Amino acid sequence: MHPKICVSDVITYEFCPKQFYFQRVLGIVPPHLKTLFRIGSEEHKVYEEREDELHAEKPEAKEGEPYVMLFQEVSLFDAMKNISGRIDTLYVYGSSYLSESDRRKILIIDKKRRMNEIYFLQVFGYAHLIDSSEKFSVLKPFTTFGQIVHNSGASDEIPITKNRKAEFLNKAEIMREHFGRMLGGEVPESQKCAKCFSCTFKKHCF
């Protein structure tokens, strides 16, 4: 059985395999990172409360009329590939829930403290989980978009294609194979690059 991974693991690995090793294999979480996790959780809570207020009265779905469905903290699991993930916010745009002729739009929003292009890989992973889940099959057909919301604003909405979901799966399998070797005792090499200077694992790495 392949080790279970989550979508965010792939992002950590893409950023730095050694950092992934410290967190997933050795279980090291520096105090600074724990603080960021706590602040991030509090920010998520505030964001969700604000969104819940905006959507407290959801429009009734009627044939031919636009509607919006909101989902918060959506947990999904692909049992075949043993990948899990939790989506911060999910919007469904379209016409009536009962209309099968309309192609609905699903917008995946991932909230971050800052913007980084690598985060879109995480959104591509979430899109794969949506496709693999029976939970949203009733909404098909739909097109999927992703957006990163960060402290300074938000990215554009990025259409998520089949190739982008395949990109995530390819990187996930590369990471999973390396993860297996790490569990067997292999230690990834330190990258020794510019991003190492501000890394919270620096004192463990050299």
C-alpha positions in Angstrom: 0.0 0.0 0.0 1.4 3.4 -1.0 1.8 5.8 1.9 -1.2 8.2 2.3 -0.4 11.7 1.2 -2.3 15.0 1.2 -2.4 17.7 -1.4 -0.4 20.1 0.7 2.4 17.6 1.1 3.1 17.9 -2.6 3.5 21.7 -2.3 5.9 21.3 0.7 7.9 18.8 -1.3 8.0 21.0 -4.4 9.3 23.9 -2.3 11.9 21.7 -0.6 12.2 17.9 -0.3 14.3 18.3 2.9 11.6 20.4 4.5 9.1 17.7 3.6 11.5 15.2 5.2 11.7 17.2 8.5 7.9 17.5 8.7 6.6 14.1 7.5 9.4 11.7 8.4 10.9 13.3 11.5 7.8 15.1 12.7 9.7 18.4 13.4 7.6 21.5 13.5 9.6 24.6 14.6 7.8 27.0 17.1 7.8 29.7 14.5 5.9 27.5 12.1 3.4 26.4 14.8 2.7 30.1 15.4 2.1 30.6 11.7 -0.3 27.6 11.6 -2.2 29.1 14.6 -2.4 32.6 12.9 -3.5 31.0 9.7 -6.3 29.0 11.4 -7.5 32.2 13.0 -7.5 34.1 9.7 -9.4 31.2 8.1 -12.0 31.4 10.8 -12.5 35.1 10.3 -12.8 34.7 6.5 -15.3 31.8 6.9 -17.5 33.8 9.3 -17.5 36.7 6.9 -18.5 34.5 4.0 -21.1 32.7 6.0 -22.8 36.1 6.8 -22.8 37.0 3.1 -24.4 33.6 2.3 -26.7 33.3 5.3 -29.7 33.5 2.9 -28.9 31.3 0.0 -31.1 31.9 -3.1 -33.6 29.2 -3.9 -32.6 27.3 -7.1 -35.1 27.9 -9.9 -35.0 26.9 -13.5 -33.1 29.4 -15.6 -32.0 31.6 -12.8 -28.4 32.0 -11.6 -27.5 30.8 -8.2 -24.4 30.3 -6.0 -23.7 27.5 -3.6 -21.0 27.9 -0.9 -19.0 25.2 0.7 -16.4 25.7 3.4 -13.6 23.4 4.6 -14.4 20.6 2.1 -12.6 17.4 3.0 -12.1 15.0 0.0 -10.3 11.7 -0.5 -9.2 9.7 -3.5 -9.2 6.2 -2.3 -7.7 4.8 -5.5 -4.6 7.0 -5.3 -4.6 7.5 -1.5 -4.6 11.3 -1.7 -6.6 13.5 0.6 -7.1 17.3 0.9 -9.3 20.0 2.4 -10.5 22.9 0.3 -10.8 26.2 2.1 -13.7 27.5 0.1 -15.7 26.2 -2.9 -18.2 28.1 -4.9 -20.6 26.7 -7.5 -22.0 29.1 -10.0 -24.7 28.3 -12.6 -28.4 28.1 -13.2 -30.9 25.9 -11.5 -29.6 22.8 -9.6 -32.2 20.9 -11.6 -31.1 21.9 -15.0 -28.9 19.3 -16.7 -28.3 21.3 -19.8 -26.1 24.0 -18.1 -22.4 23.7 -17.6 -21.8 25.0 -14.1 -18.7 26.7 -12.8 -16.8 25.5 -9.8 -14.4 28.0 -8.2 -11.8 26.6 -5.8 -10.4 29.3 -3.4 -7.2 28.6 -1.5 -6.3 31.2 1.2 -2.6 32.0 1.8 -0.7 34.6 3.7 1.2 35.6 0.5 1.1 34.9 -3.2 3.3 32.2 -4.7 2.8 30.6 -8.1 3.6 27.2 -6.6 0.2 27.3 -4.7 -1.7 26.8 -7.9 -0.3 23.3 -8.0 -2.3 22.7 -4.7 -5.4 24.0 -6.4 -4.9 21.6 -9.3 -4.7 18.8 -6.8 -8.0 19.9 -5.2 -9.6 19.9 -8.7 -8.5 16.3 -9.1 -10.1 15.3 -5.8 -13.4 17.0 -6.9 -13.3 14.9 -10.1 -12.7 11.7 -8.0 -15.4 12.4 -5.5 -19.0 11.3 -5.8 -19.9 14.3 -3.6 -20.0 16.7 -6.5 -21.0 14.3 -9.3 -24.6 15.6 -9.2 -23.3 19.0 -10.4 -21.8 17.7 -13.6 -21.1 18.9 -16.2 -19.0 21.8 -14.8 -15.8 23.7 -15.6 -13.3 24.3 -12.8 -11.3 27.4 -11.9 -8.9 28.1 -9.1 -8.0 31.3 -7.3 -5.4 32.2 -4.6 -6.7 34.7 -2.0 -3.9 36.2 0.0 -3.2 39.1 2.4 -2.5 41.6 -0.4 -5.4 40.7 -2.6 -6.2 37.8 -4.9 -5.0 36.2 -8.1 -6.9 35.9 -11.3 -9.2 32.9 -11.7 -7.2 30.2 -13.5 -9.0 27.6 -15.6 -8.0 24.1 -14.5 -7.5 21.9 -17.4 -7.0 18.1 -17.6 -3.3 18.8 -18.2 -3.0 20.8 -15.0 -4.6 18.0 -13.0 -2.2 15.6 -14.6 0.7 17.8 -13.7 -0.3 17.6 -10.1 -0.7 13.8 -10.2 2.7 13.4 -11.8 4.4 15.5 -9.1 2.4 13.6 -6.4 3.7 10.2 -7.6 7.3 11.5 -7.8 7.0 12.8 -4.2 5.3 9.6 -3.0 8.1 7.4 -4.5 10.7 9.6 -2.8 8.7 9.5 0.4 8.9 5.7 0.5 12.7 5.9 0.2 12.8 8.5 3.0 10.7 6.1 5.2 13.3 3.5 4.4 16.1 5.7 5.7 17.1 8.0 2.8 17.8 11.6 3.7 17.3 14.2 1.0 20.2 16.5 0.2 20.0 20.1 1.3 19.3 22.5 -1.5 21.6 25.2 -0.3 19.9 28.0 -2.3 18.6 31.5 -1.6 15.4 30.4 0.0 17.4 28.6 2.7 18.3 31.8 4.4 14.8 32.4 5.7 13.8 28.7 6.1 12.4 27.8 9.5 14.2 24.5 9.4 17.6 26.1 8.8 19.2 25.0 12.1 18.2 21.4 11.5 19.5 21.4 7.9 23.2 22.2 8.1 
